[in-house]
Every structure is written in C-alpha cells, then in structure tokens.
Amino acid sequence: MPVEAAENASDSIEFQPPLVVDQGWSYSHSNRALVDFVFIVENPNQNIALERNLYQATAYSENGTELGRCSGCIAVLFPGERLGVGAVVRVPETEEIAKFEAVITAEKAIYTELIENPLKPGEAAYIPYQSAPMVTGIIENSMGRSVSNVMVTAVAYDDDGNIIGGGATSSSTFVPAMDRTGVTVWISSRGVPAKVELYPSFYQHSVFLDPSGWLKVVNLENLEEACSVVEPVKEALSIEAVGFVQQATGTVYYAFVADNPSEVHSLYSANYRAVAYDREERVLGTGSGIIGLVFAGERMGVTGNLQIPRGMKVDRVEIDIDSFSAKPVEMPIRNPLTAERVAYLSDQFLPRVTGVIKNSLDRDVQWVSLSVITYDESGKIMGVGSGSVNFVPAGGQAAADVFVYDTGKPARTELYPKVSNPMDLGFEDS
C-alpha cells in the first residue's frame, strides 16, 4: 500500500495497515447513556512507524441499528507496537448494545530507527471505589523533552483474558522530561477485573514545549529529536518542601515551596502535578495546577487539593514540575506584595490564619491569591490553606483571612501573596 513519502522514508512504502486485535466495552457506572469502549491496536510492521492513525468506533443493536459512534487519532504507532485505546460513545439509554466495531487507518508510513514508544507504563493497580473505580500507575518518559496532553488508556481483563471494560484520560496529563509521573484513570467494567493494564500514547492534541518556548506537535520527526537529547533537564524551579493534610472525606490538601534560584529571571506559568502515594507505592490520586509569578531569588508557597477514595491512606505526595513550561521574564522590581502581622487563630473545627497584605506599587493589584503553610517544630509541613483578596490598593494594604486544614497548633506559619503573571502588576509578559 503506497503512502506519501517523508524525508526519512522512501518515495513509496509497502506496509500493512494497523490491526484491531482485541476489544471490549462496559456501560458507565454513573450514566447508562455513556459507554466506555476500549480496543487493542497493533502495528504489524517492523521498522515502520505509522502516523495519523484515524479510528472510528461504532455501537450497534441486535438488528444492526447504529446506536452511537466516536472517532479519534493516534499520532504515532511505533513498529510492532500493541496499544490500548479508549473512547466514550453516547448511546440511547433505552437501547441494548449487541456489538461494537472499530476501524482504523494510517495516513502515513515512515521508516524509523525509533522502534519503541518512549513513554513506558509501570505496574498498574485497580482501586475499587463505590461507583467510580480507577486504575492507577506510573508513566515514565525517556525523552529529553516533557510532553503534554498524553492519552492514558486503562484496559480491564477477566480471568480468561477477555476485555471487560476500561477508560481513558488526557486532561492535565504531562510527563516530565527524563522522569516519571503518576496517573489515575477512572474506568467502568463488567465485574471486578482480574488484571488491568495502562497504555500511554500520543494523540492529536499531544505537544512538546521545547526550550525556546515553542509548542511542537507530536510526530515521528519531533519524537526522534526529543529522544536524541541526552543531557539532564535543568530544573527552572526547585522544590524545598512538600507536605499534606488528609481529610476523612478523601480530600488531600497539599503544599510545597518552590524556589527560584535565578538572580536574573522571574518565572511564571510553570505547570505542576501532585501525585499521592500509599505505603505500597500505589498511586491513590493526582492533581494539577499552575505556579504563578515567582520573582528572581524568591521562594513561593503553592497550595492545592486532590481527591482520593475514602478509606485510603496517603503516605506521601510527590510534586512534578514541567520545567519547560516555566516562562522566564526580567522584572525591574522585586515582589511588591508582602505579608505582615501573620497570626494563627486556633479553632476546634476550622482554624484560620490572618495577616495584612501590603502593596508597594503605585497602582492597585487585583485578584491576589494566598497560600498558607504551617510547620511543626521539626520543620515538617502540618497545615495547608488557600484564599484570596479581591485587590490590594496602591501603596496600601488589605486584610487577609484564610481557613487552614491542619493537624494541630504550628510552630511556624507562612503566608504567601501571589499573582499569576507580570501583567497583573502592570508589566509586559516578555
């Protein structure tokens, strides 16, 4: 089957099309009008990668009536790769599905020496939880570039090896360069799985952020370039401390302190992910966010929360920062926002931290976010709080009052006022 040539391909390549070798589905546990469909696709070619693999999944009734369909694109299938792909299909609630049909075709074939997917899954774990079970695990990235919008599919099997369900996620999923991150995938399945697997893949929205700040789409050429980078990634922001407070409801409030070691460049808009692990190193939950403006030589507290199934116990929280996403800028000033008269107010149910936020600029600063971190005598984080003030007037001050989730009265309390980017202070962002 001849295809369009590429720079590293011959003028015409005879190749075998991608094959759907297995499939299965399950109604969503929360909505019968949604069906989680998963299939296994294989690239049967050796030394040939397939680009822009377009697929379509269709559900049919017993009499052959089409009930619903969905489509998508796998950016790259590596030589000999078997890949799990998940899709959600909407169907009428009153209809019964008799079968699914998945078809896939590749737009381009390219000879390559890159014979393996640089994203590798670790061991997957099935975590049951009421109507929303999930599959969790680790994804490792061997490339010298971080990649965003990675698709991660979970496939669930019964004792006989039949696919009985699964799910997929891509939102807020980046994998750091030459590093790993934890992932969670909510699934549905027809029964409790005997085995689960995770499959990371690149799809049409997957992108690289290169050192120059340009986004690059994921294709074979860009993947080969990223895999050729062997230098360790220089961290734009370092992490001084990480801690968390877990609630019985399953909410985990986390905090970390990001340090900007540069004396020249301030940094903003760095993406991060928070991953909660238990003592067995299982991933229990993940969260994500964006670190606001961190001035040169400044340390900044960052707070957030994530959800885990009730009854699970978190042993530690790990923070992954995408260094390539941090935008450098030379600021003519130091941070004009400072916190003073910080006080911890004990309360039986929900303690608070109060203070005064001062602004040294000659203009109002709008929408100032606040992070509170408290510490015990050993310096361990024991309390977390997030809040905001609507504005701090020019050359003036505003009162801060933040509720805190903690495990007792602290030995030290820190209150961090923050803005998102230089424009919040009236400066250009480049």
C-alpha positions as CSV (number, residue, x, y, z in Angstrom):
1,M,0.0,0.0,0.0
2,P,1.9,3.1,-1.2
3,V,1.8,6.2,1.0
4,E,3.1,9.8,0.9
5,A,6.9,10.0,1.3
6,A,8.7,11.8,4.1
7,E,12.3,12.9,4.4
8,N,13.3,9.7,6.2
9,A,11.1,7.5,4.0
10,S,11.4,6.1,0.6
11,D,9.2,7.6,-2.2
12,S,6.7,4.7,-1.6
13,I,6.5,2.2,1.2
14,E,4.6,-1.0,1.1
15,F,3.2,-1.6,4.6
16,Q,0.5,-3.4,6.5
17,P,-2.3,-1.3,7.9
18,P,-2.9,-1.2,11.7
19,L,-4.9,-4.0,13.1
20,V,-7.6,-4.1,15.8
21,V,-6.7,-7.3,17.6
22,D,-9.0,-7.2,20.7
23,Q,-11.8,-5.1,22.1
24,G,-14.4,-4.8,24.8
25,W,-16.8,-2.3,26.5
26,S,-18.8,-1.5,29.5
27,Y,-21.7,0.8,30.4
28,S,-20.5,3.7,32.5
29,H,-21.2,3.1,36.2
30,S,-22.7,6.6,36.6
31,N,-24.6,7.1,33.3
32,R,-26.0,4.3,31.1
33,A,-26.1,6.6,28.1
34,L,-22.3,6.6,28.1
35,V,-20.2,3.5,27.1
36,D,-16.5,3.0,27.8
37,F,-15.1,1.2,24.7
38,V,-11.5,0.1,24.6
39,F,-9.6,-1.8,21.9
40,I,-6.1,-3.0,21.2
41,V,-4.5,-1.9,18.0
42,E,-1.3,-3.3,16.6
43,N,1.2,-2.0,14.1
44,P,2.3,-5.3,12.4
45,N,5.2,-3.6,10.6
46,Q,8.8,-3.9,11.6
47,N,11.0,-0.7,11.4
48,I,8.0,1.2,10.0
49,A,6.1,3.7,12.2
50,L,2.5,4.7,11.3
51,E,1.5,8.4,11.6
52,R,-2.0,9.9,12.0
53,N,-3.9,6.7,12.7
54,L,-7.6,7.7,12.4
55,Y,-10.1,5.4,14.1
56,Q,-13.8,5.2,14.5
57,A,-15.8,3.1,17.0
58,T,-19.5,2.3,16.4
59,A,-22.0,0.6,18.6
60,Y,-24.8,-1.5,17.1
61,S,-28.1,-3.0,18.3
62,E,-29.1,-6.7,17.7
63,N,-30.8,-5.7,14.5
64,G,-27.8,-3.8,13.2
65,T,-29.1,-0.3,14.0
66,E,-26.3,2.2,14.7
67,L,-26.6,3.4,18.3
68,G,-23.6,5.7,18.5
69,R,-20.1,6.4,17.3
70,C,-17.0,8.3,18.2
71,S,-13.6,8.9,16.4
72,G,-10.1,10.0,17.2
73,C,-6.5,10.0,16.1
74,I,-3.4,8.2,17.4
75,A,-0.4,10.4,16.4
76,V,2.2,7.6,16.1
77,L,2.1,3.8,16.2
78,F,5.6,2.5,16.7
79,P,7.0,-0.5,14.9
80,G,5.4,-3.7,16.3
81,E,3.6,-1.8,19.0
82,R,0.4,-3.0,20.6
83,L,-1.5,-0.1,22.1
84,G,-4.7,0.1,24.1
85,V,-7.1,2.9,23.0
86,G,-10.1,4.1,25.0
87,A,-13.2,6.0,23.8
88,V,-16.5,7.1,25.1
89,V,-19.6,6.5,23.0
90,R,-23.0,8.1,23.7
91,V,-26.0,5.7,23.1
92,P,-29.7,5.8,23.8
93,E,-30.4,4.7,27.4
94,T,-33.3,2.5,26.3
95,E,-31.3,0.5,23.7
96,E,-29.2,-2.5,24.3
97,I,-25.7,-2.8,22.6
98,A,-25.2,-6.1,20.8
99,K,-21.7,-5.3,19.4
100,F,-19.0,-2.7,18.8
101,E,-17.0,-2.3,15.6
102,A,-13.7,-0.4,15.5
103,V,-11.9,0.5,12.3
104,I,-8.5,2.3,11.9
105,T,-6.4,3.5,9.1
106,A,-3.0,5.1,8.9
107,E,-2.3,8.2,6.7
108,K,1.5,7.8,6.6
109,A,4.1,5.2,7.0
110,I,7.8,6.1,7.7
111,Y,10.9,4.0,8.2
112,T,12.5,4.7,11.6
113,E,15.1,3.6,14.0
114,L,12.9,4.7,16.9
115,I,11.4,1.3,17.4
116,E,9.8,1.8,20.9
117,N,7.4,4.2,22.5
118,P,9.5,6.5,24.8
119,L,6.6,6.5,27.2
120,K,6.6,3.4,29.4
121,P,3.9,2.3,31.9
122,G,4.8,0.8,35.2
123,E,2.7,-1.8,37.1
124,A,-1.0,-0.8,37.1
125,A,-3.3,-1.1,40.2
126,Y,-7.0,-1.5,40.3
127,I,-8.6,0.6,43.1
128,P,-12.3,-0.1,43.7
129,Y,-14.4,2.7,45.0
130,Q,-18.2,2.7,45.0
131,S,-19.5,3.6,41.5
132,A,-16.2,5.0,40.4
133,P,-13.3,2.5,40.4
134,M,-10.0,3.6,38.9
135,V,-6.7,2.2,37.6
136,T,-3.6,3.9,38.7
137,G,0.1,3.7,37.9
138,I,3.3,5.3,36.8
139,I,4.3,6.6,33.3
140,E,8.0,7.0,32.6
141,N,9.4,9.3,29.9
142,S,12.8,8.6,28.5
143,M,12.9,11.7,26.2
144,G,14.8,14.9,26.9
145,R,11.6,16.8,26.4
146,S,8.4,16.9,28.5
147,V,5.2,16.1,26.7
148,S,1.8,17.4,27.5
149,N,-1.7,16.1,26.7
150,V,-0.7,12.5,26.9
151,M,-3.5,10.0,26.4
152,V,-3.5,7.2,29.0
153,T,-5.8,4.2,28.5
154,A,-6.7,1.6,31.1
155,V,-7.8,-1.8,30.0
156,A,-9.5,-4.3,32.3
157,Y,-9.5,-8.1,31.8
158,D,-11.3,-11.0,33.3
159,D,-9.7,-14.3,34.4
160,D,-9.9,-15.6,30.8
161,G,-8.1,-12.6,29.4
162,N,-11.3,-11.0,27.9
163,I,-11.6,-7.2,27.9
164,I,-14.4,-6.3,30.2
165,G,-14.0,-2.5,30.3
166,G,-11.6,0.3,30.8
167,G,-11.3,4.0,30.4
168,A,-9.0,6.8,29.2
169,T,-7.9,10.3,30.3
170,S,-5.8,13.0,28.8
171,S,-6.7,16.2,30.7
172,S,-3.8,17.8,32.7
173,T,-1.5,14.9,31.9
174,F,2.1,15.8,31.2
175,V,5.1,13.6,31.7
176,P,8.3,15.4,32.7
177,A,11.5,15.0,30.6
178,M,13.6,12.0,31.7
179,D,11.3,11.5,34.6
180,R,8.1,9.9,35.6
181,T,4.6,10.8,36.9
182,G,1.6,9.1,38.4
183,V,-1.7,8.8,36.6
184,T,-5.3,7.9,37.5
185,V,-7.8,6.7,35.1
186,W,-11.5,6.3,36.1
187,I,-12.9,3.2,34.5
188,S,-16.1,1.1,34.1
189,S,-16.1,-2.7,33.9
190,R,-18.5,-5.6,33.8
191,G,-17.3,-7.2,37.0
192,V,-14.1,-6.9,39.1
193,P,-11.1,-7.1,36.8
194,A,-8.5,-9.9,37.3
195,K,-5.9,-7.8,35.6
196,V,-5.5,-4.2,34.5
197,E,-3.0,-2.5,32.1
198,L,-2.1,1.0,31.3
199,Y,-1.2,2.3,27.8
200,P,0.3,5.8,27.3
201,S,0.0,7.2,23.8
202,F,0.3,10.4,21.7
203,Y,-2.8,11.7,20.1
204,Q,-3.8,14.7,18.0
205,H,-3.5,17.2,20.9
206,S,-0.2,15.9,22.3
207,V,2.5,18.6,22.2
208,F,6.1,19.2,23.2
209,L,7.3,22.5,24.7
210,D,10.9,23.0,23.5
211,P,13.5,25.2,25.3
212,S,12.7,28.1,23.1
213,G,9.1,28.1,24.3
214,W,7.5,27.0,21.1
215,L,4.9,24.2,21.0
216,K,5.6,21.3,18.7
217,V,3.1,18.8,17.6
218,V,4.0,15.2,18.3
219,N,5.1,13.4,15.1
220,L,7.8,11.0,14.4
221,E,10.4,13.7,13.4
222,N,9.9,15.6,16.6
223,L,9.9,12.4,18.7
224,E,13.2,11.4,17.1
225,E,14.7,14.8,18.0
226,A,13.4,14.6,21.6
227,C,14.8,11.1,22.1
228,S,18.2,12.2,20.9
229,V,18.5,14.7,23.8
230,V,20.6,13.0,26.5
231,E,21.5,16.0,28.7
232,P,19.8,16.1,32.1
233,V,17.0,18.6,32.3
234,K,17.9,21.8,34.2
235,E,15.2,22.5,36.8
236,A,13.9,26.0,36.5
237,L,12.3,25.8,39.9
238,S,13.4,23.6,42.8
239,I,11.2,22.2,45.5
240,E,12.2,23.0,49.1
241,A,9.4,21.2,51.0
242,V,6.3,19.1,50.4
243,G,3.6,18.2,52.8
244,F,-0.1,17.4,53.0
245,V,-3.1,17.1,55.3
246,Q,-5.6,14.3,54.6
247,Q,-9.3,14.6,55.4
248,A,-11.7,11.7,56.2
249,T,-13.8,12.8,53.2
250,G,-11.0,11.8,50.8
251,T,-9.8,15.3,50.1
252,V,-6.0,15.7,50.4
253,Y,-4.7,19.3,50.9
254,Y,-1.1,19.6,49.7
255,A,1.5,22.3,49.9
256,F,5.0,22.8,48.5
257,V,7.6,25.6,48.4
258,A,9.0,26.4,45.0
259,D,12.4,28.2,44.9
260,N,13.6,30.3,42.0
261,P,17.4,30.1,42.2
262,S,17.9,32.6,39.4
263,E,19.0,36.1,40.4
264,V,18.1,37.5,37.0
265,H,14.9,35.9,35.7
266,S,11.5,35.7,37.3
267,L,9.4,32.7,36.3
268,Y,5.7,32.2,35.8
269,S,3.1,29.7,34.4
270,A,5.0,26.6,35.3
271,N,2.7,23.5,35.1
272,Y,2.9,21.1,38.0
273,R,1.3,17.8,39.0
274,A,0.7,16.5,42.5
275,V,0.7,12.7,43.0
276,A,-0.5,10.9,46.2
277,Y,1.0,7.5,47.0
278,D,0.3,5.0,49.7
279,R,3.0,2.9,51.5
280,E,2.9,0.2,48.8
281,E,3.8,3.0,46.2
282,R,0.3,2.8,44.6
283,V,-0.9,6.0,43.1
284,L,-4.1,7.0,45.0
285,G,-4.9,10.3,43.3
286,T,-3.5,13.1,41.2
287,G,-4.0,16.9,40.9
288,S,-2.5,19.6,38.8
289,G,-2.1,23.4,38.7
290,I,-0.1,26.3,37.5
291,I,2.6,28.1,39.6
292,G,2.1,31.9,39.4
293,L,4.8,34.5,39.2
294,V,7.9,33.6,41.3
295,F,10.4,36.5,41.4
296,A,14.2,36.0,40.9
297,G,15.7,34.7,44.1
298,E,12.3,34.2,45.7
299,R,10.7,31.2,47.4
300,M,6.9,30.8,46.9
301,G,4.4,28.6,48.7
302,V,1.9,26.7,46.5
303,T,-1.2,25.0,47.8
304,G,-4.0,22.9,46.3
305,N,-6.0,19.8,46.8
306,L,-6.8,16.4,45.2
307,Q,-9.3,13.7,45.8
308,I,-8.7,10.0,46.7
309,P,-11.1,7.2,47.5
310,R,-12.3,7.3,51.1
311,G,-10.7,4.8,53.4
312,M,-7.3,5.0,51.6
313,K,-4.3,6.4,53.5
314,V,-1.8,8.7,51.8
315,D,1.9,8.1,52.8
316,R,3.4,10.9,50.7
317,V,2.7,13.4,48.0
318,E,5.2,13.9,45.1
319,I,5.3,17.1,43.0
320,D,6.3,17.1,39.3
321,I,7.1,20.5,37.8
322,D,7.3,20.9,34.0
323,S,10.5,23.0,33.7
324,F,9.9,23.6,30.0
325,S,6.6,25.3,30.7
326,A,8.1,28.0,33.1
327,K,8.2,31.3,31.3
328,P,11.3,33.5,32.2
329,V,11.0,37.3,32.3
330,E,13.3,40.0,33.6
331,M,11.3,42.1,36.1
332,P,12.5,45.6,37.1
333,I,11.3,45.2,40.6
334,R,11.1,42.6,43.4
335,N,7.8,41.3,44.6
336,P,5.8,44.3,45.7
337,L,3.4,42.2,47.8
338,T,4.4,41.3,51.3
339,A,2.6,39.6,54.2
340,E,2.9,41.2,57.7
341,R,1.4,40.6,61.1
342,V,0.7,36.9,60.3
343,A,-1.2,35.2,63.1
344,Y,-2.6,31.7,63.6
345,L,-6.0,31.6,65.3
346,S,-6.9,28.2,66.8
347,D,-10.4,26.8,66.4
348,Q,-11.9,23.4,67.3
349,F,-13.3,22.9,63.8
350,L,-11.5,25.1,61.3
351,P,-8.6,27.3,62.3
352,R,-7.6,30.4,60.4
353,V,-4.5,32.4,59.6
354,T,-4.8,36.2,59.4
355,G,-2.5,38.9,58.2
356,V,-2.0,42.1,56.3
357,I,-1.0,42.1,52.6
358,K,0.9,45.3,51.7
359,N,1.4,46.7,48.2
360,S,4.5,48.9,47.4
361,L,3.3,49.7,43.9
362,D,1.7,52.9,42.8
363,R,-1.2,51.0,41.4
364,D,-3.9,48.6,42.7
365,V,-3.2,44.9,42.4
366,Q,-6.3,42.9,41.6
367,W,-7.1,39.3,42.5
368,V,-4.3,38.4,44.8
369,S,-4.2,34.7,45.7
370,L,-3.0,33.5,49.0
371,S,-1.3,30.3,50.2
372,V,-0.8,29.4,53.9
373,I,1.7,26.8,55.0
374,T,2.2,25.9,58.7
375,Y,5.1,23.8,60.1
376,D,5.7,21.8,63.3
377,E,8.9,22.2,65.4
378,S,10.9,19.9,63.2
379,G,10.0,21.9,60.1
380,K,7.5,19.4,58.7
381,I,4.5,20.8,56.9
382,M,1.4,20.3,59.0
383,G,-1.2,22.7,57.7
384,V,-2.4,24.0,54.3
385,G,-4.7,26.8,53.4
386,S,-5.7,28.7,50.2
387,G,-7.6,32.0,49.8
388,S,-7.6,35.4,48.1
389,V,-8.2,39.1,48.4
390,N,-10.0,41.0,45.7
391,F,-7.4,43.7,45.5
392,V,-4.7,45.5,47.4
393,P,-4.8,49.3,46.9
394,A,-1.8,51.3,45.6
395,G,0.7,51.9,48.4
396,G,-1.8,50.4,50.8
397,Q,-2.8,47.2,52.4
398,A,-5.6,44.6,52.6
399,A,-6.7,42.2,55.4
400,A,-6.1,38.5,54.7
401,D,-8.2,35.7,56.4
402,V,-7.6,32.1,55.3
403,F,-9.1,28.9,56.6
404,V,-6.5,26.2,57.3
405,Y,-6.6,22.4,57.3
406,D,-4.1,21.2,59.8
407,T,-3.1,18.6,62.4
408,G,-2.5,21.0,65.4
409,K,-1.1,24.3,66.5
410,P,2.0,25.1,64.4
411,A,5.4,26.3,65.5
412,R,5.7,28.5,62.4
413,T,3.3,30.0,59.9
414,E,3.9,31.4,56.4
415,L,1.5,33.5,54.3
416,Y,2.3,33.9,50.6
417,P,0.6,36.6,48.5
418,K,0.8,35.8,44.7
419,V,-0.2,37.0,41.3
420,S,-0.4,34.9,38.1
421,N,1.9,36.8,35.7
422,P,3.7,40.1,35.2
423,M,0.7,41.7,33.6
424,D,-1.2,41.5,36.9
425,L,1.4,44.1,38.1
426,G,1.2,46.3,35.0
427,F,4.3,44.8,33.3
428,E,4.7,43.1,29.9
429,D,5.0,39.4,30.0
430,S,8.0,39.2,27.7
